[in-house]
Amino acid sequence: MNKTVANGKVISLEYTLKLENGMVVDTNVGAAPLTYTHGADQIVRGVESAVDGMEVGQTKKAVVPPTEGYGDPDPNAFQEVSKEKLPAEIKVGTQLRGKDANGHEIRPIVSEIKEETVLLDFNHPLAGKTLYFDLKVVNIN
C-alpha cells in the first residue's frame, strides 16, 4: 500500500514558489525539503490542501489565491514612526528587521518616507498575491 498525505503525517516537500509574472520567489529544489506535520497549520493553507492525498514522488502545480496564502493586505498593518528611530540610509521598499514588544521578529517594509516620519508596512510581503507552486512529495512518515 502506498502512503498518502493525510492529517497527522510528517510530510517532506520540494517546492518552487513563483508569482504571476513567473518570477521565482523561493525554492528548496536541490536543498533540504520542507518538513511539516500535515493538518497542523504549519504551512500555507493552499499548499496543504493541494498536497492532501498525494503520494511520495508525485508532483503537482498549485495556484494559491491570497485567501489560502498570506491573506489580503491589512490596511491597519501600517504604522508611522519617527525618522530618527530608523537608519538614515533607508529607502522605499527597504525591509527592516527588529523585534516587537513580545520579542517576536518583525520585518516591516518602508512604504513611504515623509518629512518627519516613515510609514512602515507590517503586512507579509506576499499578502494580496496569488502564489504559483510547483510541488513534489519527497517523503511521508
N, C-alpha and C positions, 0 to 999 in steps of 0.2 A: 504494500500500500504506500502510495506517495504521500509525503507530508504536505499539507497545505497551510497557508497563512490563516490563522484563526486567533481569536482573543486569548490572551494569556501566554501565547508562544513568543519566544525570543527570535526576532527576525533580523537578518543581516541583509542590507540593501546596498546596491550600487546605483547611483543616480547621477543625472546631469540635469540641472535646472537652467532653463532659458526663459527669456522674456519674449513678448510677442514679435519683436524685431529680430529674433534669432540669437541675440547676444547671450552668451553663456555667463550666468551669474555665479554658479557654484557647481562643482562636480567632485566626486570622490573616485572616479574611474582611475584605476592604477594606484589607488591608495587603500587605506583600511576602509571596509564597508561601514555604513551607518548601522548600528545595532540598537534595537529598541524592543520594548515589550508591547506586542500588538494589543490594542484596545485600552491602553493606559494613558492615552492623550499625551504621549511624549513627542510626537511629531505632528506635522501639519495634517489636519483632518482629511483634506482631499487626497493626500498621498496614502494615508492609512486606508481610506475607503477603496482607493484604486488597487492596492495590493491584496485586499481581502480575498481569500480563496485561491491565490496564485500558488504555484509550486516552485521548488528550487530549480533554477535555470531559466525560468520563464521570464520574458521581458514584456513590457507594456509602455505605451505612451499615454500620459495622463494630462489633461487640461484641467487646471485647478482655478476656479473663479475666486475672487477676493474673499467671498463669504466662507469658502472652505480652506482659504490660505491664511493670510495675515490680516484679513478684515479690511474694512473700508477705513480711509483716513479719519481720525477723530479730530474735529475742529477744536476740541477742548485740550488737545495734547500739545498745544503751543504755549510757550512761556517766554516772557520778556525778561531779560536780565541786563544788569548794568554792564556796559562795555569794559569797565575797569576790572571786572571779575574774570575776564577771558583773555587769552593770549592776543597780543596786538596783531599778529600775522593772519588771523582768521579771515576767511572769505566765504561768500555764499556757497553752500554745498559742502563745506568742511564738516566732517563728522568728528565730534568731540567725544572724549571718554571721561567718565567720572563715576562717582558713587552717589546714590540717593541717601536720604536720612536713615534708611534701614540697612545701608551697606551693600545694596544690590547695584551691580554695574548698570550704568546708563550710557547711551551713545546717541545723544541728540545731534541733529543736523542743523547747521546755521541756515536759516530760511531767509532772513532779511537783516541787513545792518542799517541801523538808524543813527541819528546824530549822537545820542547818549546811550542807546540800548541796542541789544541784539535780540532778534526773535529766533528762538530755538524750537525746532520741531521734534517732539518726542515720539512720533509715530514710527512704527517699524519701517525701514526703507522700502520694503516690498508691499506695504499696505496699499490697497486700491489697485494692485496689479494682478492680471491673470498670469498664472505661472504654468509653464510647459515643462513637464518632467519626462525624461527617459528613465525607466525603472527596470531593475533586474533583481530578482530574489536570489541571493547568493547562498543563504543557509536558513534553516528553520530548526529551532530546538524547542 
